[in-house]
Each structure stands twice: as C-alpha cells, then as structure tokens.
Amino acid sequence: MSHIVFFYDCSAKVVRISFLYSMSEKENINELFIVGLTGGMGSGKSTVARVFQALGVPRFDADKAGHRIYAENELVRESVIERFGDGVAVRNEEGEAIDIDRKALGKIAFSEKGGIEFLNRLVHPEVKRSFKVWTKTLPKSTPYVLQEAAILFESGAYKDCDVVITVSTNEKQRLERLIKRDNGTDPSALAVIKAKIKAQISEEERLKRADYVIYNDDKDEVLPQIEKLHYLHILNHVHVRK
C-alpha cells in the first residue's frame, strides 16, 4: 500500500514532498539505488554533489559526460556541426573536427528555436548509455550512486532514478553567481545566461517534482542538510529495500 509522507525538518530544511512507496511494492526498482541530483543553473548543484562524493557516494556527472561525448563520438560531433555550422567545430592541424566548442555552441543553440531540443535528443541517449557502463564498474556493495544532471527532468533521466533531490536557490542569487562565473557583465554573455535559465524548467516545477529539496541560500547551511539526507533518509531507504 502506498501512502503520502509530508516531512519537514526545521533544523535542516529537508523536505519530503512526494509519494513514498514501500520498497517491496515499487515497480521497476533499479539493481543499484540511484539518486538523481538536479537544480537550476547557479544553484550550487555541483558543490552539493562534491559533498556527497566526499561522503563516499560514487558520483556521475551527466553534464561532463555529455561534453566528453562531443570529443569521443564522431557521429554525434558531425551531427552537431551539420546542424549548427562549422563555427562550433574544434579542428586539429589537419583540419579534422576533433571536438565541439561548447561556448560557441551555447550561443547558437540557446538562441535558435529548437536548438536545445535537438541537442537533448542527440546527446542524452549517449549519456544514458555512458551511465549504465559506469555503474557496471562499481562494487556490488555500493549502497547508492548519485546521478548529477542540470536537466534531469527535461531529459527524462529522472525516470531511471529511485529518488530525486533538487538544490534550490532564489533566482537573484543564481544570476549573481552565474555572472561572476561566466563574466556575464558582457551583454552577449548575460543574454546567453538568461537564455540558459529560461531553457530549464521553472523552479516551482522542480520543487513540485523532486522528492527532496536542499536549500542553498544565505539562510541555511548546506552541509547539515546533506548529512541528514545521506545518513537518515537515503541510506535508510536502501537498507529497507535490501
């Protein structure tokens, strides 16, 4: 029997906001317990992921995996060049395309209608395959893994996760962090940043669809939230299932 749990811990601001199924009843349970981690650009998602990693949780960075695919997969690389033009190609001395200039690609893809959707359809099936290969390299005793992805919901990767965490930060703070990180004071860079934010689902939608929320703002300490999630919630779910 399924039941709804509304959990709110004021000391750590960890929120449980979705259906919680007993592990014996959940359909399509993964052999390995998969925790999805997402968040809007500038939310501090990667910082949170590194803390989980420091706690001993194997971490798969889907965004970096996607970047590697441009260099490793010739078919994907050529499809991107054909769609967005030779200006996105990185070529060697012989003139062979060996990679994709992600900054150049971003400027075009985020401003061109259908550009991001095209990239998602092209790249994310390859990222999914890379993730499956990666999980097979892990010890069978691994309690759970972290799949970090900026567009976990948009790409459909959340469907393969047992639970999903979103890192939440208000838009003003996110924009300030991105401007500092990406030299966004330049008008063209700022336009790309805003286009990237707009391409993601809204913060409200992420909060609604996530199982857990970690608040990364000036009011809340992040480390206690992560530790409480790791030790008291996720590991407990894994032990119950096993």
N, C-alpha and C positions, 0 to 999 in steps of 0.2 A: 504494500500500500504506500502510495506517495503522500507526502504532506508538505505544507509550506512552512518554512522557518524564516522568521524575520529576526535577525540577530544584530544588535547594535551595542558595541562595547565603547563606552565613552572614553575610557582611558587610552584606547589605541585607535579609535575611529576606523575599525574594520567592519564592513557592512556585508551581511549575507542577504541577498535580495532576490533569490530565485528558488525554484523548486529544488528540494534536496531529496534524492531517491536513495533508498537503501541499496547498498552495493550489489546485493544478490538479485535485485529486480531491474537494475539499469540495463537497457539494451545496448548492444554493440560496445561493450566495455573493451578498452584497449588492453593488450597484453601488458603494456607498460603504462603507468599512470602519467598522463600528460597534462601539465598545467600551462595554459595559454596566458601570455602577458602582453598587454597592449596599452595604448594611451595615445592621446593626441600629440602632435609634434611639439617638442619643447616641454612635455610634461615631466621629463626625468625618468622615462621608462627604462632606458639603458642603465642609468645609475641604480635603479631598483634591481634590475637583472643582475648587475655585478654583485650586489649584496647577497642575493640568493646563491649565486655562484660561490661566494666566499663561505657560505654555509654548507657547501659541498654538493649543491644541486647542479647536475650537468645542464649546461645552457646551450641552446641552439638559437643563433641569431639569424632569423629568416631574412632580414634586410641585407646583411652581409653576404648571405648565401646567394641572394638574388644578384648582388654585384659581381660575385665570382662567376656566375653563370654567363655573364656577358663575355668574359675572357675565355671560359672553358668550352662553351657550346657554340660552335660555328654557325649552326642553323639559326639559333636564337639571335646571334650577333648580326648575321646577314639580314634577317627579317627586320631587325630594328633599323639598320642602315637604309634598307629599301623603303621603309615606312616614313622615316624622319629625315632622311637625306645624309649625304656624305659628311656633313659638318659635325655629326655626332661620332664619327669613327676615329679611333686611335690607330694610327698606322706605323709600322716599322720602317726601317730604311729602304726595304724592298717594295714598300707601298702596300703591303698586306695588312688588312684590318685585323688587329690582334685584341682589341678591347673597345669599349664604348666610353666616351667622355660623358660621365653622368651629369655634370653640371650643364653642359650644352644640351644634353637630352632633356633634363628637367625643364629648362627654359622653354623648349618647344612643346614637350608632352603636356605640361600643365596649362599651356595657353591654347592648345589646339583641341578642338572638340573631338572627343573620343580617343584622345591620345593615351590617357592613363588606363582606360578600359582595355585598349589594345595591349599595352604592356602587361597588365594583370593577367589577361588571357594567355599571353605568350610565356611569361616568366614563372608564374606561380605553380603550374603543374610540375615544372622542373624543380622548384624549391621543395615541393611536397615529396618528390622522389628523393631529393638530397636528404631530407629529414628522416625518411624511412631508412635509408642506407646508414645514416649517422646513428640511429637508435640501435641498430644491429651490432655496433661496435662497443656498446656499453655492457658492463657486467650484469648478469641476470639479477643480482642482488640490489640493483639500483632502485631506491624507493619511488622516485618520480623524477621527471625531467621538466625543464622549463623551455617552452617554445615562445620566443620573443618575436613579435611582429607588429610593425606600425599599423598595418591594415589587416589585422587578424580577422575582423568581422567582414570587411569588404571583400577579401579574397576567398572567404568561405573556409579558411583554415580552422576557425573556431569549432567547426563540426567534428573535427578529429580530437578535440580536447575534452578531458573529463571535467575540468573546471576552468573558468577564465577570470583573470584578475585584470582590472584596468587601473592605471595610475591617473589620478585626477588633479588637475591644476587649473586655476582660472585663466581665461584667455589672455588677460593683460600680462600676467607673469610669463605665460608661454611665449607670447610675442616678444617680450623683452629678452628672454633667453635666446630666442632664435635670431634676433637682430644682433645680439652680441656674438653669437656663434658663427653666423653666416655673413657678417659685415652688411647687415640689412639696412644700414643707413643709406646705401646706394639705392636710388629709386627703382632700378630694374630688379635688384636683389630683393627688395621689400615686396615688389609685385609678385615675384616667384614664391616667396614665403607665404603670402596671403592666399595665393592660388593653391598651394600645397595644403594649407589648413582647410580651405574650402572643399578640396577633393576628398577629405576624410569625412566619415560620418560625424554627426554632431556629438558634443559632449553628453548631452541628455540621452541620446540613443546608446552611447557606450555604457553609461551608468545603468540604463534600463536592462541591457543585455548581459552585463557582467555578473559573475557570481560573487566576486569580492571587489572591494574598492580600497585602494591605498591613496591617501591624501598627501600630496607633496606640495605643501604651501608653507607660508611663513608661520602658520599657527600650529602645525603638527609635526612632531618628529617622525621621520620615516622608519628608522631602524626598529623601534618597538613594534610598529605595525607589521613589519616584515617578519620579525621573530615570532610574533603571536600567530600570524598566518601559518608560518612554516611548522612550528612545533605543536600548536594546539588544534589546528584545523586540517591542514593538508595531510600531514603525517598520520593524523588520526583516521582520516578517510581511507588512506592507503592501507593502514593496519586492519581496519574493519573489513575492507574488501578482501584482503588476503586471509 
